Amino acid sequence: MGARLRSARRRKKLTLEVAEHTTHIRIKYLKALEKDDLNAFPSRIYALGYARRYGDFLGFDAEKIEGDFKDEFGSTSVFTPKGQRSKTILPRLLITPRLIIGIVIFILVAGIITYIGISVSHLSQPPGIEITAPGQDTLTVPSAKIEGETEDTAVVEINGQLVNVDDNGHFSQIVELNPGVNNFEITAKSRVGRESSVNKKILYNAADSATIK
């Protein structure tokens, strides 16, 4: 396109100064159009508009100039100047010993923080209690063995009396029963003072016990 514009201007024996005065397009842009140098323009819209105006001044059909422009430089709003190829330059990540050490330290610190967070969350929760025995709520004998499971670090009490907890969190205690309903409160307390409790009711049927004898 640029060569056709330049040839048409020379055939008409027109200088760039005359073209500038008539079209009000600065000489540097006229030269750029004649050299197909679109880098000189602030945007594609400017280049296309100047090409239409300059072509009209030289006697070309404006629509034809626009069509030639799009054929040579594309129809998108972003153009790549003729003779050049667009390149995407991606930043390079250099793997250095310092970077590796930094990543390792970050992973270790993140792991420690996560572990502490989980531990604190675990400690802040009251220990759970599961009563596994006796399986029946009504007994005909004057004593019962209360058994259950909790955290291995918990302190367990049955009606205020300490109960031993083994390394697996299992506890058991034999309790005496009075005729009728016996209420037992089993509490488990964590090392930070969080406490949970369950109630166990055992009915001692002394009459049935006497009958069995």
C-alpha positions in Angstrom: 0.0 0.0 0.0 2.8 2.4 0.9 4.5 2.0 -2.5 1.3 2.8 -4.3 0.7 6.0 -2.3 4.3 7.1 -2.9 4.1 6.4 -6.7 0.8 8.3 -7.0 2.2 11.3 -5.2 5.3 11.4 -7.4 3.2 11.0 -10.6 1.2 14.1 -9.5 4.6 15.8 -8.8 3.5 16.7 -5.3 5.9 17.2 -2.4 5.3 15.9 1.1 5.1 19.5 2.2 2.2 20.1 -0.2 0.5 16.9 1.0 0.9 17.9 4.6 -0.5 21.4 4.0 -3.6 20.0 2.1 -4.4 16.9 4.2 -3.3 18.4 7.6 -1.3 15.1 8.2 2.2 15.7 9.5 5.0 14.8 7.2 6.4 12.1 9.6 3.0 10.2 9.3 3.0 10.6 5.5 6.5 9.2 5.3 5.4 6.3 7.6 2.4 5.5 5.4 4.6 5.4 2.3 7.0 3.1 4.1 4.3 0.9 5.6 5.8 1.8 9.0 2.8 1.5 11.4 5.1 1.8 14.4 5.0 5.6 14.0 1.3 5.8 14.8 -0.2 5.9 18.3 -2.8 3.3 17.3 -4.2 1.4 14.4 -7.2 3.7 14.2 -4.9 6.6 13.5 -3.0 4.8 10.8 -6.2 3.7 9.0 -7.7 7.2 9.2 -4.6 8.8 7.8 -4.4 6.2 5.1 -8.0 6.9 4.0 -7.4 10.7 4.0 -4.1 10.5 2.2 -5.5 8.1 -0.4 -8.4 10.3 -1.0 -6.1 13.3 -1.5 -4.1 11.2 -4.1 -7.2 10.2 -6.0 -7.7 6.7 -4.6 -11.1 5.4 -3.5 -11.3 5.6 0.3 -13.0 2.2 0.6 -10.3 0.6 -1.6 -7.6 2.1 0.6 -9.2 0.7 3.7 -9.6 -2.7 2.1 -5.9 -2.7 1.0 -4.9 -1.6 4.6 -6.8 -4.5 6.2 -5.4 -7.0 3.6 -1.9 -6.0 4.5 -2.1 -5.3 8.2 -5.1 -7.4 9.3 -8.6 -6.4 10.5 -8.0 -6.6 14.2 -7.7 -3.6 16.5 -4.1 -4.6 17.3 -1.7 -4.7 14.4 1.8 -6.0 13.8 3.9 -3.8 11.6 4.9 -5.3 8.2 8.1 -7.3 8.3 7.8 -7.9 12.1 6.5 -10.8 14.1 4.8 -10.4 17.5 6.7 -12.0 20.3 5.6 -12.8 23.8 8.5 -12.6 26.2 7.9 -14.8 29.2 9.9 -14.1 32.3 12.5 -16.7 33.1 12.6 -18.3 36.5 16.1 -19.0 37.6 16.5 -22.0 39.9 19.2 -21.1 42.4 20.3 -22.7 45.7 19.0 -19.7 47.5 15.6 -20.2 45.9 15.5 -23.9 46.8 16.5 -23.2 50.4 13.8 -20.5 50.6 11.1 -22.9 49.3 12.2 -25.6 51.7 12.1 -23.2 54.6 8.7 -21.9 53.6 7.3 -25.5 53.4 8.8 -26.3 56.8 7.4 -23.2 58.4 4.0 -23.7 56.8 4.0 -27.3 58.1 4.9 -26.3 61.6 2.2 -23.6 61.7 -0.3 -26.0 60.4 0.7 -28.6 63.0 0.4 -26.1 65.8 -2.9 -24.9 64.5 -4.3 -28.4 64.5 -2.9 -29.2 67.9 -4.3 -26.0 69.5 -7.7 -26.7 67.8 -7.6 -30.3 69.2 -6.7 -29.2 72.7 -9.3 -26.5 72.7 -12.0 -29.2 72.2 -13.4 -31.0 75.2 -12.5 -34.7 75.2 -15.2 -37.0 74.1 -16.6 -39.8 76.2 -18.2 -43.1 75.1 -19.6 -45.4 77.8 -19.2 -49.1 76.7 -20.4 -50.9 79.9 -22.6 -51.8 81.5 -24.7 -52.7 78.5 -27.9 -52.9 80.5 -29.5 -50.1 82.5 -31.2 -52.5 84.9 -29.2 -54.8 87.1 -30.0 -57.4 89.8 -26.6 -57.2 91.5 -25.4 -54.6 94.0 -22.4 -53.5 92.0 -21.5 -52.6 88.4 -18.5 -52.0 86.3 -18.6 -48.7 84.4 -16.3 -48.7 81.4 -15.7 -46.2 78.6 -13.3 -44.6 76.1 -11.9 -41.1 76.0 -8.7 -39.2 75.1 -5.6 -40.9 76.6 -4.5 -37.6 78.2 -7.9 -36.8 79.8 -8.6 -36.8 83.5 -11.7 -38.9 84.2 -14.0 -38.8 87.3 -17.1 -40.8 88.2 -19.2 -38.8 90.7 -16.1 -36.9 91.7 -13.9 -39.9 92.1 -10.7 -40.1 90.0 -10.6 -43.1 87.6 -7.5 -44.4 86.0 -7.2 -44.0 82.2 -4.7 -46.2 80.3 -2.6 -45.3 77.3 -5.4 -46.2 74.9 -7.9 -43.9 76.6 -9.8 -46.8 78.2 -11.1 -46.4 81.7 -13.1 -48.6 84.1 -14.4 -48.5 87.6 -16.5 -50.7 89.8 -19.3 -48.8 91.6 -21.7 -49.8 94.4 -25.4 -49.7 93.7 -28.3 -48.8 96.0 -31.7 -50.2 95.5 -33.6 -48.1 92.9 -32.1 -45.7 90.4 -28.4 -44.8 90.7 -27.1 -41.7 88.9 -23.5 -41.5 87.8 -21.9 -38.5 86.2 -18.8 -39.3 84.2 -16.6 -36.3 83.4 -13.5 -36.0 81.3 -11.2 -33.0 81.5 -8.5 -32.0 79.0 -5.1 -30.7 79.9 -6.2 -27.1 79.2 -9.3 -27.5 81.4 -12.0 -28.2 78.7 -14.5 -30.6 80.2 -17.3 -32.8 78.9 -19.6 -35.1 80.8 -22.2 -37.8 80.4 -24.8 -39.2 82.8 -25.4 -42.9 83.3 -28.5 -44.2 85.1 -28.4 -47.7 86.5 -31.5 -49.3 88.1 -30.7 -51.8 90.8 -33.7 -54.1 91.2 -33.1 -55.5 94.7 -36.3 -57.4 94.7 -35.2 -59.4 91.7 -31.9 -60.0 93.3 -33.6 -61.5 96.4 -35.8 -63.7 94.2 -32.7 -65.0 92.3 -31.1 -65.9 95.6 
